[in-house]
Amino acid sequence: MKIKENINYDFVIIGGGFAGMSCAYILAKEGHKVALIEKNIQLGGSLQIFSRDKKILDTGLHYIGGYDEGQNLNKLFNYFGLKDTLQTKRMDEDGYDYISFSDGRKYAHAMGYEKFISSLCKDFPDEEHAINQFCKKIQEYCQKFPLYELNNNITDDYINEDLRNENAWEYISSLTSNKTLQNVLAGNNMLYAGVKEKTPLFVHALIFNNYICGSYKIITGGAQLIKQFSKNMRKEGVDIYTHKQVTGATFSADNKISQLLFDNGDKITGKNYISAIHPNETISLFGANHFSKSWVKRVTHLEQTLSAFLLQITFKPKSFPYFNYNLYHFFNDDVWETINYTEDNWPLGFFVFTPVPLDSSEYAESISVMCYMKHEDVAQWKDSFNTTTHPSDRCESYQAFKRQKEEKVLEKLETLFPDLRKAMLHVYSSTPLTFKDYTASTNGSIYGILKNSHSPLSSMLHPKTKIPNLWLTGQNIVFHGILGTAISALLTCFEFTNRETLLKKINQP
């Protein structure tokens, strides 16, 4: 879509991930003239999809939580006009997630706290007190985070002070000396790339609670979500500009942004601007001199979460069973140490997911396998760039690296699925470079800035910036994922809307 001329938008939003889309929808619905800018051909950020062998493969959207009637994401999707149009499939109640180990042990995360407790107590009959205390603590944390519950009892300090410093690993370890139970309670920590010494308990609590309260797969994944949300945004009057690369901005004498500049010479004008891209990328785009030196120093030195290697396999027809749950499998005896792999033992664990078959059959069309991967592993090719909009063949050494890593993952995946290779049609893979190129995250970080329980305030960012008409949103403001970025969008939009009124609209049935 060509940039419309002679329009002074109320808001210009940079970055078409879920946070950017959420901000655009909210502000347009509140009566503002909004433009949404995305550098890639399609919106979605980490929700982007691609098609291979006539099958849709997701890059980041695997399942959603909090989607039962009356729960937080269900309310948000209802407000966004998505609930009645999205096709979803509820995951297995007796085990939406399984935590498994190479010696054959396998433990279910059952849906709903009552079922979760009952299931784990059967596996750990002597640990009933620890399991109950864990669930009680998780729910207490969520109740102390008002924005998570979408209620109005919040202050400018949206995360209560007593929640910031408690460490997830330390708390879980204090509950029980049973190492296996410790691993099972923290077994889905790949959802936030947890670091033993640093990850706060509130991160684990908010994410864990979200999935235990109604986990679903979206049929056709990110493709359906992006399509429906884009349609709804346009209905509200949002002008969506894709395949538009912002290269800089012009500023007024009072340090306000006057216009955004594009690589093709186009310009766009707005009264206010919201950056839904990584803060480091935001600094690079607008220039460090327009922000305070102390803020730039703090932000650019923040530690990022790890990146990933994503293996996706398409299957021959009716050759591999579909399973309606996720599998977190570990080859070591400490789920927190999975990030500390070596070249020889990689990967130490992976997340395994089968998308819902489009024909609703009992056979999977594809499978996704996510493993941790450090940016250093691909550092020798860091200056290369390859996206749909700017295609470029990376060198043969990089392709050889990918093939080697694909084979390592396949060999370990075969320990779970011995007949895997017989069912395979084709194999595709992505590395930290892929995530970096498509999402502009620092070093391809999959979850953005790492939250640190020992220095909590330094790793939390406020939407306001020193540029008077620039605000931030996205996974680096509150937390990541569909729910996290939607809540981050709310926090940003509260700067321009009546908080109580907006939350009332979201909470109405």
N, C-alpha and C positions, 0 to 999 in steps of 0.2 A: 504494500500500500504506500502510495506516494505521500510525503509529509504535506499536510494541508497548510496552505499559506495564510498569513494574516490572522492567525488565531493566537490569542494569548491565553493559554490554558491556565486553569486554577492550579493544577498539579501535573507535573511531568514525572513519571516513575521510570527509573532506570533498572531494568532487570525483570524478566518475565517468569521468574520462578513462582512458587505458590504464594510466597509473601507478597511479591509485587502484584500478582493477580488479585490477592485478597484486598490489598490496599486500594487498588483501582476500583474494584467492585464496591467496596464500602463507601469510598469518597464520592463515586458517581451516584450511588443510590441516595447519598445525602445531598445531592443537588449540585455537585461540582462538575466542571468540565475537565476531563481527565484524559491524558495520553499515556500509554504504556509502551515502553521501548524495549525491544529484545534483539540482541545481536545475532541469534541463531534463526534458522528458518522456522522453527516451531517454538512455542512457549513451553514452559514447564520446568526449566532448570534441570534438577536431578530427576524430574518426572519424565523426561524425554524418552521416547521410544524409537526403535528402529525395526524394520521388517526384514526378515530373512526366511527363505524357503516358504514364503506365503504365511509366515507366522510372526506375530507381534512379540517383540522381546523388550522387556522393561529394563531400564538402567537403574532405577532407584526405588520405585514404588512397588513394594512386595505385599504389604498388608496394612490395614488401618485398624485402629482401636478406638474405644470409647464411642462405638457406633450403635449400640443398642438404644432403643427408644428413650429419650430424655437425657442421654449422656452428652458430654461436652461436644465431641465432634459431630454427633448426630444433630445437635442444635445449630452448630455452625454451618453444616452442609444444608440444613433446612433454610437458614437465612440466606445462604448463597444461591438458593434455588436449585440445589443439586440432589437433594435427598430423593425426590420423586422421579428423577430421570436416570440416576446411576443404577446400573445393574450390579448387584453384589452377591457374594456367597459367604454365608456365615461359616466360620471354621469349626473344626471338631471341638465340641464342648469338653470331651474327656481328655483332650490334649491338643491345644492349638499350637503349642510349641513343645518340642521334645529336646532334652539335653542328654546327649549320649557320649560315650567314651569308647576308646578303641578296644577295651577288654570286653565289650558287649553290654555294659550297663546302660540303661536307658530310663529316663525319668520324665514324666509328663508335667507340663504346666497346664492344669485344667482351667476352664473358663469359669469365672466367678469365684469369690473368696471361699465360699463354703466347699465347693468342689475341689478347689486347689488344696485346701487344708486336708480334706478327707483323702485325696489321692496321695499326697506326700506322707501323710501319717501311716499309710499302709506300707510305704517304702521305708519309712524311718519311724518305727513304732515307739522308740525311746526318745524321740525329739519333738513330741507334740507341743510342749511348752515353747520351744524355740520357734517352731513354725507359726504358732499363733501370735507370738510376740512380733515376729517379722511382719505378718499381715497387718497387725494393729498399727505398727509404726508407719508402714507405707500409707495407710489410710489417713493417719494423723497428719502426715506431711502434706498430703494432697489437700486436706481441709484447711491447712495453714497457708495455702497458696491460692488466694481468692480468685485471681484471674483464671487459673486452671479450672475453677468451678464456675467461671463466668458470672460471678456475683460482684457487686459494686463496693464491697468492703475492702478497698485497696488504697494504698498510699503511693506516693511517688517512689518509695522503696518497695517495689512489687514482690521481692523475695524477702520474707521475714528474716530478721537478723539471726535468730536462733536456728535457722535452717542452713545457713551458708557454710558453716565450718565443719559440720559432721561429715566424716569420710565414709564412703559406701563400704569399702573392703574392711575397714576397722570395725564398723558397726556389725556387719554380718559375721565377722570372726568372733566378736564378743558374745554373740548369741549361742554359739555351739562350737565345740571342739571337733565335731564330725566334719572332716575335710570334704567328704562327698556332698553332704548337705550344703556346706558353704558354696561349693561349686554349682550346685543345682539352683540355689537361690540367686546366684549372680550369673547364671549360665547364658542369659541373653544380653550380656554386656557388649556384644558386638553391635548392638543397636546404637551405641554411643561411643564406641572405641574407648572403653574404660581403661584407665591407668590406675593401678593398685594404690599408689601413694597419693594420688591427686583427685580422683573423681569424687565429687560431693555426693552424699546420699540423696539429696533432693533430685539430682539428675536421674539416678536409678529409680527413685520412687515415682516420679511423674511419668516416666516411660513405662515402667513395669505396670503401674495401675491402669494406664491407658489401654494396654492390651489385655489385661485380665478382665476388663469390663467391656466385653463385646468386640472380638476380633473378626474381621472380615477381609476377604479378597475382593478387589474390584475386577469385574470381568473385563478383559482387554486392558486392565491396568491403567497406566498413565494416559493412554490414547483416549479412552472414554472420558476420563476426568478433564483433560485439557480441552477436548472438543466441547463438552457441555459447559465448562466454566467460561471458555472464550465466547460461546454463544450468549451466555447470560450477561457477560460484561458488555458485549455490544448492544444488547437490549437496553442496558442502563445508560448507553451513550458513550462508552469508552472507545476512544480511537486507538486501535492496536497496530503498532508498527513493528513488524518483524524484519529480520535480515537488515537491521540498522545498527551500525557500529558507531557508538559515541566515542569521539577522540579527544574532547576537551570542552571548554566553556569560556564564555566571555563574562567579565565581572564589572559591576558598577563600582563607583568610588567608595561605597560603604561595604564592600566585600560581599555583596549579594550577587548571585548568579543571574545574568541577564538572558543568556541563550546557551543551549547545548549545540555543539558542533559535531557533524558527522563526517565520516571518512570520504563521502562522495561530494562534500561541499554544502550539503543541506544544513539547515538550522531549524531549531524549534524553540519557542519562547513560552515561559511559564512564570507564574507568580511564585510558586513553590515547587521544590524538587525533592523527591524521595529516592534514595539509593537503596535498592534491594540487592546489590551485589556486595561482595566481601569488602569489609572496611579497608583492607590493604589496597584493593583495586580502586576503591573510592578515593583514597589519598593520591594514588598514582594518576587517576583521571583528572582530578581537579587541582592537584598541585599541593605539596606539603605546606607551602608558604601561606595557604589560605586557612590552615588550621593552627591551633596552638602547638608550639614545639613539644610541650610535655605530653599532650594527647597523642601526637604522631609517634613520639618515642615509645610511649606505653603500648599503643596498638600494634606497631610494627614489630615489637619484641615479644608479643604474646605467643605462647606455644599453640600450635595447631593440632587438631586430632589427626590420626593416621589416615592414609589413603587406602585404596583397595585394589585388588586384582579381581575382576569379574569374569567368570567363565560361563558361557551360555551355550547349551547344546540343544539342537533341534533333533526330534526323533522321527523315525519311520512310523507310519500309521500303526496303531494298536500294538506297540512294541514295548512300552514302558508304563507301569502303573502310575496313575495320578494319586497323590496323597494330599489330603485337605488339612495339612498342618505344615509347620516349619521345623527344620532340624538344625540344631546347633551341635556340631560334632567336634570333639576335642581329642587330640593325640597326645596330650600331656596331662599332668595331674593337677594343674592349677589354671583355671580359665582366665585369670588375670594376666598370666604370663604368655598368652598366645601372641601378644604383640612383640615379644622379645625372641623372635625366631632367628635362626642362622641360615646361611645359604644351604647348608646340608639338611636341616630338619624342616624347612618351609614346605607347606604350611602346617602350623601347629593346630589349626582348627579352621572350620568353615561353616558358613550359613548356607543351607540348602532349601530351595523353594521351587515348587512346580505351579505355574500359572493355571488358572481355571481353563479347562479345555473348552473351546468355543462350541463344540458339538455336545457338550455336557456328558461326554462318555466317561468311562472309567480309566481311560488312557491319557497320559500327559502328552502334550504336543512339544513341550520343551522343559528345560530345567535350568535354573540359575544357581550358581555357586559363587559365593563371595568370600574372599580371604583377605586378611590384612596384607598390605604391601607398602613399604616405605618409599618415599620419593627418592631417597638416595639410590635405590635399586635401579632407577631409570634415569639417574642424573646425567649420564653421558649423552642422552638425547634431549635434554631439557630445552634446548633452543629450537627444537622442531615444533611444528604446529600443524594440526590436521583436524578440520571439521568439515561438515557438509558444505558450509558456505565458503570455506577457504581450504579446499582439498589439497593434500600434499602427501605423496608417498614417503613414509619414513624409510630410512635405509634398511638394508638387508640384515644388518646386525641386530636391529631392533626387532625385526620380524622373527629372527632366529631365537632371540630372547623370549619372545612371546610363545613360540612353539615349545621351547624347553619348559616354560612355566605351565603351559597347558598340559603337557604330558605329566608333570609332577602332580598336578591336581587330579588328573584322570586316574593315575595310579592309586592315589589315596581314596578317591571316590569309589573305585572298584572294590575296596575293602567293605564298603557298605552295600554296593549294588554290583555283584559279580558279573551279571550279564549286561552291564551298561554298554559296552562297545558294540554288542550285537544290535542294539536298538538305535545307535547313533546315526544321524544323517550328516550333520555338519557341526563344527565347533567354532565358536567365535569368542574373542576375549578383549578386555579393556584393561588398561593399566592406569596408574596415577596421572600419566600424561593425558589420557582421554578425559578424565575428570577435570583436570586443570584447563584443558582447552575449551571444554563445553560449558563449565560452570564458573570459570575464572576464579576458582578458590585457590588460596595459597598452597602450593605444592600438591594440588589435587586433593586436599583435605576433604573427607566425605561429610564431616559434621562440623566444620568450621573451627572456631576458637575453642580450645580445651578449657573447660571449667576446672578451677583449682580450689580444693577445700582449704588449702593452707594460705591462699592469697585470693579469697573470693571476690573482693571488690575490683581487683585489677583485671579480672577476666570477664567482667560484666559491663556492657556498654549501654548508654542511654541513647534514645533516638535523636536527641538534640545534638547539633554540632555548632562549632564556632562560626560557620557560614550561616548568616541569619535566616536564609530561606532554604536550607538543606537539612533534611532529616534522614535517619537511617532506619532500616527495617531488615527482617530476615533472620536466619537461624543464629546469627551471632548476637542478637539482642536478648532473647530469652532462652530458647532451646530449639532443637531442630525437629525435622519430621513434618508431616502434614499439620498435626495439631500445634506443634511448637511454632512453626512459621505463621500459622493463622493467628495465634495468640500474640506473636510479635507484631503482626500487622495491626491488631487491635490496639496495642500499646502505642504504636506510632499514630494511628488515626485518632486516638484520644486527644492528641495535641490540637486537633481541628474540629472535633465533634463533641457533643455533650455525652460524656461517658455513661451517665445513668440512663439516658434515653436510648443510646445505642445498645447497651446491654439488655435493656428491657425488650427491645425489638428482637434481639437474638434469642432471648429466653422464652418468648411467647410461643405456644404450641403451633 
